[in-house]
Amino acid sequence: GSKDLPTAVNITWSSINFKTILRWQPKPSNYSYTVEIHGQTSNTQKKCILTAETECDVTDVLRNVRETYTAHILSVTSSRMDNFEEPPFAVSEKFTPYNQTILGKPEIQNYTQKDSKLNIVFKDPLTPYTFSNGSFKSIRDIFKHDLEYKLYYWKDQSSGKKYVTTKSLTFEINVDSTKNYCFHIQGIIPSRRENRDGQESRVLCTSIGRNILDEYGAEVFIIIAVIAIAVITIAVVLSVILCKCKKTKAAREKEPLNGV
């Protein structure tokens, strides 16, 4: 009977910028799964009905992002089951999107280093949810004043990092005008106990005033100097040898011929 069917194990929620995927094990054999999403105040909604997969995109049924949900993963036979028989199921951990979704990577749009100022402009990551006009909501549209960004920056080829925070989409910091800087940005939700820090953007570096020594290091110059010295030495030695050969040849030409 269906009561003997295996139930799902290792159930996990994976959520980035409110796009939420439910995953579990094992792969079904001669049966299927159906996912039921139970909210504290919302009606139960079914997703991925009679699926042979072990993951389900449940984003669209978690629109009330502040609500806490649990997922029931039902193990059901492929044939129509008896209406009076409850299929076996497994229950996930609780999940609250607002508290648990991970902030994705911010997109850096522009950055400039002029004199002693480094200016950076970036964008909020978008969510799968839309406004009534069809445009996608950003994480700022949902988190509002709970959202901050942290900028980590450091002198190029240095390991000493500093950071500053902002609630806007720009950073302006004072830097050493003679040095290049590298940096990355991540979103943060300071009010959270867990998952406070979001994913880090890619690392970018300025190139103002970058010289060959900064680019390649002193080792390359030492190698070039050694090669240059070797070339000069060989040239001098060859010059001396050629000069001696010419003098020897000239001396021989001045010697009287034998028997004359």
C-alpha positions, 0 to 999 in steps of 0.5 A, spaced: 500 500 500 501 507 499 503 507 506 509 503 505 512 508 500 519 511 502 518 518 504 523 524 503 529 525 507 534 531 507 529 536 505 532 543 504 530 550 502 535 554 497 533 561 496 537 567 493 533 574 492 527 570 494 527 565 488 526 559 492 527 552 491 525 546 495 530 540 494 530 533 497 532 525 496 531 520 494 529 519 487 523 516 486 522 509 483 514 506 482 512 512 485 512 520 485 512 526 489 507 532 490 509 538 494 504 542 499 506 548 502 503 550 508 503 557 511 501 560 518 495 564 515 494 562 508 491 556 504 495 550 503 497 550 496 500 544 491 506 545 487 510 540 482 504 535 482 506 527 481 513 529 479 519 524 478 524 530 480 527 531 487 526 539 487 521 544 486 521 551 485 516 554 490 517 561 489 510 563 486 507 560 493 511 564 498 509 571 496 507 573 503 515 573 504 514 575 512 510 569 513 513 562 515 512 556 511 513 548 512 513 544 506 509 537 506 512 532 501 507 527 499 509 520 496 504 518 492 503 512 487 502 514 479 495 511 479 490 515 482 490 514 489 484 512 494 480 519 496 480 516 503 487 514 504 492 519 506 499 518 503 505 518 507 509 525 507 515 528 510 515 535 513 520 540 512 523 545 517 520 552 517 522 557 512 521 565 513 523 568 506 524 575 509 529 572 514 532 567 511 533 568 503 540 570 501 542 576 498 545 575 491 551 579 488 550 587 487 552 589 480 557 594 480 555 599 474 561 604 474 567 606 478 572 612 478 578 614 482 580 621 481 585 624 486 583 622 493 576 620 491 574 613 489 566 613 487 562 607 486 555 606 483 552 599 483 545 596 483 540 592 487 539 585 485 532 583 482 527 578 485 522 574 481 516 578 484 513 583 480 509 590 481 502 590 477 506 593 471 510 587 470 517 590 472 521 586 477 521 588 484 528 589 487 531 587 494 530 594 496 523 594 494 522 588 499 527 590 505 526 597 504 530 600 510 532 594 513 537 593 507 544 596 507 551 595 503 558 594 505 564 596 501 570 592 502 576 596 499 584 595 500 590 598 496 592 594 490 597 588 492 595 589 499 592 585 504 589 590 509 582 591 508 577 596 510 570 597 510 564 602 510 557 601 509 551 605 506 543 605 505 544 608 498 547 605 491 553 609 491 560 609 495 564 615 496 571 614 500 577 618 501 583 614 498 591 615 497 591 618 490 598 615 488 595 608 489 590 603 486 585 600 490 581 593 489 574 592 492 567 588 492 560 590 495 555 585 499 548 587 501 547 586 509 541 585 513 543 588 520 537 586 524 538 578 522 541 573 527 543 569 521 544 570 514 546 577 515 551 578 509 549 577 502 554 574 496 560 578 494 560 582 488 566 580 483 572 584 485 574 590 481 581 594 481 582 601 479 588 603 474 589 610 476 597 611 476 599 604 475 606 603 472 610 597 470 613 596 477 606 595 480 603 591 474 609 586 474 613 587 480 621 588 482 622 581 480 621 582 473 626 588 473 631 584 476 631 579 471 631 584 465 637 588 468 641 581 469 639 580 461 641 587 459 648 586 463 649 579 460 648 582 453 652 588 454 658 584 457 657 579 451 657 585 446 664 588 450 667 581 449 665 581 442 668 588 441 674 586 444 675 580 440 674 583 433 678 589 435 684 584 437 683 580 430 683 586 426 690 588 429 693 582 428 690 582 421 693 588 420 700 587 423 700 580 419 699 585 412 705 589 414 710 584 415 715 583 409 714 577 404 719 571 405 724 571 400 723 578 398 
